[in-house]
Every structure is written in structure tokens, then in C-alpha cells.
Amino acid sequence: MSRSQRLLDLIQILRRHRRPVSGQVLATELGISLRTLYRDIATLQAQGASIEGEAGIGYILKPGFMLPPLMFSEDEIEAMVLGSRWVSKRADPRLALAASNALAKIAAVLPADLREDLDSSTLLVGASSTETPGVDLAAIRAAIRGERKLAFAYVDAVGAASQRTVWPFALGFFEKVRVLVAWCETREDFRHFRTERMTDLVVTETRYPRRRQALLKEWKIAEGISHPTLLS
């Protein structure tokens, strides 16, 4: 394992721990000596990593540290390129622009050889197979972030219309559809809404009474699967 890869692995291990972790645990997981571990921690601290702690007590990585660009592997660069290209073609215009801007910022600080790998990536994303017109997805994403109730009109697969007020907490991007996952006040249960069937969307000023993380966790348990069953 190269030293750069080892430093990257050390950062990733520290990210997984919310509480201080001993040097011995870190060294064992990395397969290195304590002396080498202490030297690696000193190197990361010199590069700006906010690693706190000391021998005999443990170490913790404070939030906010950005990995040095030289620590991106070829696979990680390809993953970023592919993800950015997918979002650019499949998401709403604001999110698509954000993906392009993020990739440009990464490219600007990459060393020349890695920047060439990014520019010449052969992982391509085809055009979307269908348009999914409907409500403003950026407004939905803002409501999710702000934990605000949404009100909208909805027409299901058989043409039945209804008015809904929901607590939005997730938005699924599938190949042909976009799906809002929310707690529905009308049904008093979790529901999935295809965005192209939604109209008259209103992001209210009312915060819903639960945290979105808690709703997401409960929904995952209720579903028992990793992907939602689309509301028909």
C-alpha cells in the first residue's frame, strides 16, 4: 500500500468514529506500527487535518477537513466524474449546474496528471430516455432541507385527483421518474408521489413536527427494502 493510500485510509477510519479511537486500534486496522501511525497523524495535521488527541487517550477528526487532491485515487476520480455527469443529465437545472460547478472546483485544484484523468474519463452518461415535466424539484429539495410542509394537487395512475399536505424528507431519482417520499397527513402514513403527477406545488412556511432524519429512518424500517415501491 502506498503512503498516500494509507493516509487516505486513516482519514476514512477516523471519519467513521464519532468518539476518540486509540492509536493501537488505528494501527491494527491499517496494519502498521504505532510509530508509523503517529508519523502519519503528524503528516495529516501538517496538511490541515483537525485531528485532536494524543497517545494513550485516542484521536478524533473534527468535521470540515477536505482531503488533499493528491489523495484521490483513479477510481474515486472516475466515480466523481460519472456521478457529476449523471446528475447533470438527470437532475433539475439547479442541481445539474451545482454538479458541474463542483466538478470544476475539484478539477481546478487537482495536480496536472489527475486533472488529465478527470478530463479524459471514458465513463459516459447517455441522454435521459424520457422527460419528466412537473413541479420544481429545486423547491422540493429546499422544503426537505428546511423541513417545511408541502401542499400540492395529485393525480394517481387511474386519474383520481386529491389535495395533499405532506412532510417531505427524501427525493428519489430513477431513470424515468422522480419520486417524492413523504409522510402524508391525509393518509396518516408514508407515501410516494411521482413528481410528474404533482401540480400547484406550494412550499409552506410551516415546519413539520419531526426531524427528517427520524422520518427517513422510520420509512426505511417500514419499507424493509432499499428502494421505494412507486405509488401507482
Helices and strands as residue ranges (DSSP letters): H 3-16, H 23-30, H 34-46, E 51-54, E 58-61, G 69-71, H 74-90, H 93-109, H 112-119, H 137-146, E 148-155, E 161-173, E 178-184, E 189-194, G 195-197, E 198-207, H 212-223
